[in-house]
Amino acid sequence: MIKKFIRKILGVKKEAARDTTAPIVLGPAQHGIDPKLVSSNAIRVTSSLQEAGFEAFVVGGAVRDLLLGVKPKDFDIATNATPEQVKRLFRRAFIIGKRFQIVHVMFGQDLLEVTTFRGAGADSAPKDEHGRVLRDNTFGLQHEDALRRDFTINAMYYNPATQEVLDYHGGVEDIRAKTLRMIGKPEERYREDPVRMLRVVRFAAKLKFTIEPHTAAPIAIMAPLINNVPAPRVFDEMLKLLMSGHALACLQQLRKEGLHHGLLPLLDVVLEQPLGAKFVTLALDATDQRIAAGKTVSPGFLFASLLWHQVLEKWTAYRAAGESTIPALHLAADDVLDSQTEKLALQRKIGSDMRDIWSMQPRFERRVGKAPHKLLEHLRFRAGYDFLLLRCASGEIDMEIGEWWTAFYEGDEETREALLVSANAAPGAVKKKRPPRRSTRSKTSTGGSTTGSSSDE
């Protein structure tokens, strides 16, 4: 009480609000970024822009990763040069984007994204009935650009020439506190671009950061706004999320924040079923391990895994209704792909890969004659085989099938022939059917009668 009275009498002021128009500038000793982690092409782009009289900085996630001591996969550049001015400076540069124009600068296979500082024009920008910004090509000053970025940890600028970090919103503090905080009012920012809710989940799971309470609070209520986002954008964000190297953690975070409904319909049901949960967990864990090892990951395989138990459920229903095995599987795949294409805008190639993986599964059960050899020649055999092993590991089918195919896949001709003999001799083995013998009969036609003969193989 006495302390409060003294403060009242002396007029002690509260801590001043941060001035977001002037950055805190941190030198190498303060931020600790290793210059060796910075892409030579990023330095080349910033240097070229600065030599032409423009400001240029590495920005966003690359700065965040550099501060965390991680070599960034992608480097984005922010500048006060317009897209046309940027394009004139580089031989292979292309202006893209409708909502906000950016420039892609290419060096061989390396792509760098260069954006012009965005101005504070969101209020006047065209929006849909839900408040989502449709177009926004307003350019501005760097501090305005920082205000327009989503999270404090993504609103920092690094100048490779001076090795200084410019921090407008306390991003360095939040990185050290492992906190994910939205810049501005979260409700307004999510309404401007609902995809930010998916980005919150991805960053929280990937970085193992805690979502600041005010940033997290509106998500569950505003989640339906994602339905208003064009499907290709949702698909791109889901692909980033699932191929982040932390796919399982991301899906768990999606469920925690209430964002999974509508993105992958029935996924919640699958994860509540023991076999389904084990299968999805194994698939995502395998994906994360491949990414950690620097191996490639097939989006087709990933989505085929996530949606398999929906296919399996429908496949079982069609067979129970009297459809034979293969047509029933194709009908089930059609149903699932049709519903998901509408939600996620699955690309034709990815959908085709998913179909191939699913349609191979019954063929693995036919281990007689030339069928296994023909299956080995399938263009997508390895993906289908890996998928089979997941089914075995989850307990969906007998482990013996996976072990047999592993031996057949890795064995020489002699080993393969022995495996075929053992499979044919096993109880319940599928015997090769002979075609039915056709009886001799006469057929009457316009030109007279013909006599059919019995056929032999």
Disulfide bonds with the S-S distance in Angstrom:
none
